[in-house]
Amino acid sequence: SASRMECTACHGGDGTPGITKELAHVPRPPLLVGDDPRHYVARVAHLGVDRVPDWPADGVIFSGLQWIQFVNPGDVRVVAARRGCGQTGCHGEEHGTWVEMSPMATNTGVYSGLTFGSGLPHATLQTSEAGTAGEHGFRAVSDPEFLFNGGYDGPRVPSLLEIPEPASILGDPVPAALADDLMGGIDAGRVIEDTDLARLVLHAAGAACGDCHLGSQPMAPTTGGFRGGGCSACHMDTRPDGRSVSLDPHVPHDEPADPDAPVEPERAHPRSHRIVNVAKQQPFCVVQVGIADTACGTCHAGSNGTFFQSWGLRIDAGRDVAQGHQYPTNPVAFADASGDRRLFTGANTTYLGRTADQLVAFEDYDGDGRDDTPPDVHVEAGMGCVDCHGSMDVHAG
């Protein structure tokens, strides 16, 4: 049962009684020791760490995947290897298998939009929907149950290619003498395949645009964006300021010192070492907390700001309302988000890079005393994201 599980059941390592902490823990891969800028992405986001060469330590051979499991048993790569959350008897047979191919894990929507919008040619023609269907993912995945000509409702593909990670963005330049010939066979504005620009587009997709997929930690974590990777992104609740409020004396409770500008090697910590899913009412009036909307907001606050919109917070990046020069008119009355303790705990002055006066919480333009950009009706009724976006939906079951 879960009450009898040892730490090593999830995290790995050596649980032999009496040994030192150094022998019990999985050591950091040598490539991640120090501050070599070439390994910055691997240190911060754990990208590619599962592919580092094995290394010896104290007579034991370790792998990158073992270290990833040690720091985060919910990592998608760990789950896919049927370790941590994905091991037999836990969640490997269902959720662990489903989520590996989910849009949140593969990030195929971001990659596909970028490659399609830049005019890159199709990497593969897998289905009749190949004009718009996804082709790339964070890692290559395949659907063993895919049926060709299966009559699926909407685009569904049998596999996704891994987004290319070139060793260098710069390759052999396209000779200027071939420019006319190259331009003769492509549409105006289309990125030419296998050129420096094409490699840059794909590199940007993997290193920057793809920051929100479940296969990585955040590249530039800051207040409101602290999360783990994989299962931990949702199921390990993290406060906006990234600080632990648990009673565990082994966890630093003042880290990060400045949540608005954490400094490496500072790390955020879950609210407590407890897995959450949906809120439950337990006996004796005990409430078991569930996945908070702020967990969804670590990723779904970009672009059109779905998270903020649902809460009735309008993004005012230029502080036009606060400074009284909004075009074409200013509201009769307004309030910013400075009093919203859900976002600002007292330790932070920003939330996902925005200050309180860049988030309009109330604005009345016609003087009737009502908010003209109110929260979503579901939020007003007390519902959260996971009340509608349930297990099968989110895990792509």
Phi, psi and omega per residue, in radians:
S1 nan 2.860 -3.117
A2 -1.084 -0.551 -3.105
S3 -1.189 -0.293 -3.115
R4 -1.911 0.098 -3.121
M5 -1.248 2.422 3.053
E6 -1.516 2.821 3.111
C7 -0.988 -0.677 -3.062
T8 -1.212 -0.319 3.121
A9 -1.085 -0.589 3.115
C10 -1.740 -0.818 -2.970
H11 -1.560 -0.235 -3.033
G12 1.319 -2.761 -3.061
G13 1.532 -3.009 -3.088
D14 -1.976 1.975 -3.105
G15 -1.630 0.299 -3.140
T16 -1.050 2.175 -3.127
P17 -1.056 2.461 3.009
G18 1.598 -0.183 -3.123
I19 -1.458 2.875 -3.105
T20 -1.287 2.843 3.108
K21 -1.067 -0.653 -3.118
E22 -1.101 -0.647 3.129
L23 -1.370 -0.514 -3.111
A24 -1.319 -0.589 -3.067
H25 -1.510 2.697 3.024
V26 -1.447 2.130 -3.073
P27 -1.236 2.715 3.107
R28 -1.172 2.431 3.088
P29 -1.000 2.425 -3.110
P30 -0.946 -0.597 -3.126
L31 -1.128 -0.372 -3.102
L32 -1.690 -0.009 3.109
V33 -1.464 2.333 -3.113
G34 1.682 -2.888 -3.066
D35 -2.211 0.592 3.100
D36 -1.010 2.075 -3.100
P37 -1.082 -0.387 3.131
R38 -1.183 -0.377 -3.089
H39 -1.922 0.293 -3.090
Y40 -1.052 -0.826 -3.105
V41 -1.081 -0.674 3.126
A42 -1.174 -0.697 -3.139
R43 -1.147 -0.764 -3.021
V44 -1.457 -0.862 -3.017
A45 -1.778 -0.107 3.141
H46 1.144 0.316 3.117
L47 -1.239 2.267 3.080
G48 1.378 -0.030 -3.079
V49 -1.144 -0.511 3.134
D50 -1.210 -0.121 -3.111
R51 -1.958 0.133 3.085
V52 -1.251 2.661 3.129
P53 -1.072 2.540 3.047
D54 -1.057 2.688 -3.112
W55 -2.475 2.627 3.117
P56 -1.601 2.570 3.040
A57 -2.682 2.109 3.135
D58 0.942 0.694 3.071
G59 1.410 0.088 -3.138
V60 -2.055 2.431 3.089
I61 -1.622 2.195 -3.130
F62 -1.994 2.733 3.091
S63 -2.074 2.819 3.099
G64 -1.066 -0.641 -3.136
L65 -1.142 -0.603 3.093
Q66 -1.106 -0.697 3.141
W67 -1.200 -0.722 3.103
I68 -1.041 -0.769 3.120
Q69 -1.082 -0.657 -3.103
F70 -1.118 -0.718 -3.114
V71 -1.506 -0.412 -3.118
N72 -2.726 1.607 -3.133
P73 -1.118 -0.223 -3.123
G74 -1.631 0.031 -3.141
D75 -0.989 2.426 -3.081
V76 -0.991 -0.678 -3.124
R77 -1.191 -0.595 3.074
V78 -1.188 -0.778 -3.142
V79 -1.110 -0.718 3.136
A80 -1.113 -0.497 3.098
A81 -1.491 0.127 3.133
R82 1.064 0.749 3.013
R83 -2.093 3.032 3.092
G84 0.935 -2.231 -3.140
C85 -1.100 -0.400 -3.053
G86 -1.633 0.116 -3.093
Q87 -1.288 2.737 3.130
T88 -1.022 2.333 -3.103
G89 1.663 -0.220 3.069
C90 -1.897 -1.779 -3.058
H91 -2.175 0.275 -3.082
G92 -1.201 -0.525 -3.040
E93 -1.361 -0.447 -3.082
E94 -2.177 -1.538 -3.018
H95 -0.994 -0.698 3.141
G96 -1.120 -0.579 3.098
T97 -1.361 -0.711 -3.102
W98 -1.139 -0.876 -2.956
V99 -1.127 -0.469 3.136
E100 -1.020 -0.544 -3.117
M101 -1.836 0.184 -3.112
S102 -1.345 2.734 3.084
P103 -1.026 -0.551 -3.139
M104 -1.212 -0.516 3.127
A105 -1.493 -0.758 -3.097
T106 -1.387 -0.494 -3.095
N107 1.064 0.484 -3.044
T108 -1.102 -0.501 3.139
G109 -1.114 -0.738 3.125
V110 -1.177 -0.819 -3.120
Y111 -1.107 -0.758 -3.097
S112 -1.150 -0.737 3.123
G113 -1.081 -0.671 -3.125
L114 -1.214 -0.840 -3.110
T115 -1.182 -0.678 3.124
F116 -1.174 -0.775 -3.101
G117 -1.168 -0.526 3.130
S118 -1.508 -0.074 3.060
G119 1.436 0.263 3.096
L120 -1.144 2.462 -3.135
P121 -1.159 2.768 -3.128
H122 -1.112 2.358 3.097
A123 -1.314 -0.472 3.139
T124 -2.772 2.691 3.081
L125 -2.022 1.629 -2.974
Q126 -1.681 -0.526 -3.061
T127 -2.495 3.058 3.079
S128 -1.164 -0.242 3.136
E129 -1.666 0.285 -2.991
A130 -1.071 -0.312 3.104
G131 -1.158 -0.459 -3.107
T132 -2.297 -0.238 -3.070
A133 -1.210 2.680 -3.130
G134 -1.181 2.601 3.136
E135 -2.213 -0.433 -3.064
H136 -2.090 2.684 3.045
G137 -2.470 2.992 3.081
F138 -0.981 -0.733 3.009
R139 -2.366 2.731 3.122
A140 -1.156 2.316 3.085
V141 -2.389 2.738 3.085
S142 -2.422 2.628 -3.126
D143 -1.770 1.825 -3.098
P144 -1.171 -0.284 -3.114
E145 -1.761 0.160 -3.112
F146 -1.164 2.387 3.114
L147 -2.030 2.007 3.067
F148 -1.142 2.408 -3.065
N149 1.024 0.602 -3.090
G150 -1.447 0.007 3.109
G151 1.197 0.657 -3.120
Y152 -1.216 2.598 3.096
D153 -1.516 1.752 -3.101
G154 1.698 2.981 -3.084
P155 -1.196 2.190 3.050
R156 -2.428 2.311 -3.058
V157 -2.070 2.687 -3.111
P158 -1.329 -0.360 -3.085
S159 -2.810 2.852 3.040
L160 -2.205 2.454 3.076
L161 -1.450 2.649 3.069
E162 -1.263 2.366 3.113
I163 -1.081 2.233 -3.075
P164 -1.074 2.406 3.052
E165 -2.101 1.496 -3.074
P166 -1.130 2.525 3.083
A167 -1.116 -0.529 3.083
S168 -2.485 2.434 3.105
I169 -1.192 -0.626 -3.067
L170 -1.527 2.198 3.084
G171 -2.077 -2.693 3.099
D172 -1.252 2.241 -3.133
P173 -1.176 2.643 3.062
V174 -1.365 2.097 -3.116
P175 -1.013 2.380 -3.129
A176 -1.042 -0.510 -3.109
A177 -1.143 -0.368 -3.111
L178 -1.636 0.032 -3.031
A179 -1.027 -0.782 -3.110
D180 -1.109 -0.739 -3.138
D181 -1.129 -0.717 -3.126
L182 -1.136 -0.781 -3.094
M183 -1.204 -0.352 -3.114
G184 -1.237 -0.364 -3.052
G185 -1.927 0.146 -3.112
I186 -2.332 2.848 3.117
D187 -1.338 2.677 3.085
A188 -1.070 2.372 3.110
G189 1.487 -0.009 -3.116
R190 -1.508 2.366 3.094
V191 -1.225 2.307 -3.107
I192 -1.377 2.295 -3.105
E193 -1.115 2.511 3.061
D194 1.040 0.711 3.033
T195 -2.079 3.009 3.124
D196 -1.005 -0.721 -3.124
L197 -1.143 -0.722 3.120
A198 -1.100 -0.719 3.124
R199 -1.163 -0.621 3.115
L200 -1.151 -0.714 3.120
V201 -1.040 -0.829 -3.111
L202 -1.198 -0.641 3.113
H203 -1.138 -0.746 3.123
A204 -1.092 -0.659 3.137
A205 -1.077 -0.720 -3.098
G206 -1.379 -0.577 -3.018
A207 -1.660 -0.467 -3.062
A208 -2.128 -1.055 -3.073
C209 -1.108 -0.506 -3.079
G210 -1.574 0.408 -3.046
D211 -1.173 -0.376 -3.020
C212 -1.670 0.062 3.126
H213 -1.318 2.769 -3.040
L214 -1.267 -0.111 -3.107
G215 -1.453 0.092 -3.102
S216 -2.544 2.864 2.892
Q217 -1.423 2.889 3.083
P218 -1.105 2.449 3.132
M219 -1.232 -0.706 -3.113
A220 -2.296 1.232 -3.058
P221 -1.138 2.424 3.064
T222 -2.613 3.116 -3.057
T223 -0.889 2.229 -3.116
G224 1.579 -0.308 -3.108
G225 -1.951 0.143 3.124
F226 -1.259 2.249 3.096
R227 -2.841 2.884 2.976
G228 -1.592 -3.031 3.070
G229 -1.839 2.853 3.082
G230 1.084 -2.436 -3.120
C231 -0.986 -0.603 -3.057
S232 -1.150 -0.386 -3.133
A233 -1.015 -0.623 -3.114
C234 -1.885 -0.647 -2.950
H235 -1.602 -0.058 2.986
M236 -2.022 1.792 -3.027
D237 -1.157 2.236 3.138
T238 -2.147 2.271 3.101
R239 -1.167 2.738 3.106
P240 -0.958 -0.590 -3.116
D241 -1.521 -0.009 3.070
G242 1.277 0.227 -3.093
R243 -1.765 2.544 3.100
S244 -1.414 2.453 3.026
V245 -2.087 0.392 3.134
S246 -1.360 3.033 3.085
L247 -1.665 0.145 -3.113
D248 -1.272 2.002 -3.099
P249 -1.250 -0.226 -3.100
H250 -1.513 -0.140 -3.131
V251 -1.785 2.206 3.089
P252 -1.153 2.239 -3.064
H253 -1.689 -0.016 3.126
D254 -2.025 0.374 3.122
E255 -1.986 2.311 -0.015
P256 -1.286 2.559 -3.094
A257 -1.078 -0.756 3.058
D258 -2.120 1.702 -3.081
P259 -1.039 -0.423 3.140
D260 -1.311 -0.355 -3.113
A261 -2.601 1.191 3.140
P262 -1.104 2.572 -3.094
V263 -2.027 2.260 3.080
E264 -1.021 2.364 0.206
P265 -1.719 0.481 3.099
E266 -1.022 2.569 3.120
R267 -2.344 2.583 3.005
A268 -1.358 2.819 -3.133
H269 -2.315 2.570 3.062
P270 -1.047 2.747 3.098
R271 -0.922 -0.792 3.026
S272 -2.701 2.859 -3.102
H273 -1.419 1.214 -3.075
R274 -2.496 2.299 3.112
I275 -1.416 2.352 3.136
V276 -2.083 2.671 2.986
N277 -2.379 -1.721 3.091
V278 -1.840 2.613 -3.136
A279 -1.142 2.460 -3.120
K280 -2.378 2.569 3.028
Q281 -1.664 1.959 -3.118
Q282 -1.628 2.922 3.094
P283 -1.020 2.765 3.109
F284 1.074 0.599 3.045
C285 1.098 0.439 3.092
V286 -1.538 2.214 3.133
V287 -1.787 2.162 3.059
Q288 -1.632 2.015 -3.059
V289 -1.179 2.683 3.136
G290 -1.980 -2.906 3.133
I291 -1.237 2.119 -3.094
A292 -1.407 2.710 3.070
D293 -1.020 -0.530 -3.121
T294 -1.131 -0.427 3.052
A295 -1.139 -0.717 3.089
C296 -1.185 -0.589 -3.077
G297 -1.192 -0.329 3.112
T298 -1.047 -0.477 3.112
C299 -1.992 -0.707 -2.970
H300 -1.583 0.613 3.060
A301 -1.961 -0.041 3.111
G302 -1.505 -3.037 3.131
S303 0.901 -1.892 -3.092
N304 -1.524 0.091 3.050
G305 1.127 0.796 -3.089
T306 -0.933 -0.783 -3.119
F307 -1.056 -0.865 -3.133
F308 -1.118 -0.752 -3.127
Q309 -1.031 -0.739 -3.092
S310 -1.100 -0.541 3.115
W311 -1.506 -0.021 -3.121
G312 1.383 0.398 3.105
L313 -1.804 2.094 3.130
R314 -1.717 2.286 3.137
I315 -1.327 2.166 3.100
D316 -2.151 1.335 -2.989
A317 -1.009 -0.616 -3.109
G318 -1.530 0.064 -3.110
R319 0.983 0.614 -3.108
D320 -1.104 -0.728 -3.141
V321 -1.181 -0.822 -3.109
A322 -1.069 -0.593 -3.095
Q323 -1.643 -0.026 3.032
G324 1.293 0.427 3.122
H325 -2.265 0.686 3.109
Q326 -1.327 2.389 3.111
Y327 -1.732 2.403 0.055
P328 -1.573 -0.107 -3.117
T329 -2.681 2.798 3.070
N330 -1.757 2.646 3.114
P331 -1.206 2.712 3.071
V332 -1.150 -0.689 3.116
A333 -2.534 2.598 3.124
F334 -2.714 2.860 3.046
A335 -2.555 2.477 3.084
D336 -1.634 -2.995 -3.019
A337 -1.651 0.310 -3.054
S338 -1.088 -0.440 -3.135
G339 -1.666 0.114 -3.084
D340 -1.496 1.765 -3.096
R341 -1.252 -0.233 3.056
R342 -1.156 -0.499 -3.092
L343 -1.844 -0.679 -3.052
F344 -2.044 1.858 -3.014
T345 -1.474 -0.198 -3.024
G346 1.929 -0.406 3.108
A347 -1.625 -0.256 -3.084
N348 -2.179 2.617 3.084
T349 -1.988 -0.076 3.082
T350 -2.246 2.806 3.060
Y351 -2.430 2.016 -3.051
L352 0.895 0.727 3.067
G353 1.444 0.034 -3.109
R354 -2.006 2.456 3.056
T355 -1.481 2.914 -3.050
A356 -1.054 -0.578 -3.120
D357 -1.396 0.046 3.001
Q358 -1.742 0.052 3.095
L359 -2.152 1.919 -3.103
V360 -1.516 2.000 -3.097
A361 -1.572 -0.474 -3.140
F362 -2.582 2.347 3.058
E363 -2.631 2.206 -3.093
D364 -2.104 2.002 -3.069
Y365 -1.718 -0.375 -3.085
D366 -1.915 0.100 3.037
G367 1.280 0.356 -3.129
D368 -1.627 0.059 3.099
G369 1.421 0.068 -3.123
R370 -1.908 2.599 3.126
D371 -1.244 2.205 -3.135
D372 -1.523 -0.139 2.997
T373 -2.250 1.217 -3.021
P374 -1.348 2.958 3.041
P375 -1.124 2.839 3.043
D376 -1.048 2.579 -3.077
V377 -1.055 -0.544 3.124
H378 -1.180 -0.709 3.106
V379 -1.162 -0.719 3.107
E380 -1.066 -0.521 3.134
A381 -1.447 0.006 3.099
G382 1.642 0.180 -3.120
M383 -1.544 2.744 3.068
G384 -2.035 3.051 -3.105
C385 -0.966 -0.785 -3.023
V386 -1.305 -0.125 3.062
D387 -1.205 -0.476 3.093
C388 -1.891 -0.742 -3.133
H389 -1.523 1.489 -3.022
G390 -1.477 -2.963 -3.000
S391 -1.040 -0.857 -3.106
M392 -1.140 -0.670 -3.138
D393 -1.115 -0.968 -3.024
V394 -1.211 -0.680 -3.117
H395 -1.483 -0.051 -3.124
A396 1.057 0.766 -3.128
G397 -1.385 nan nan
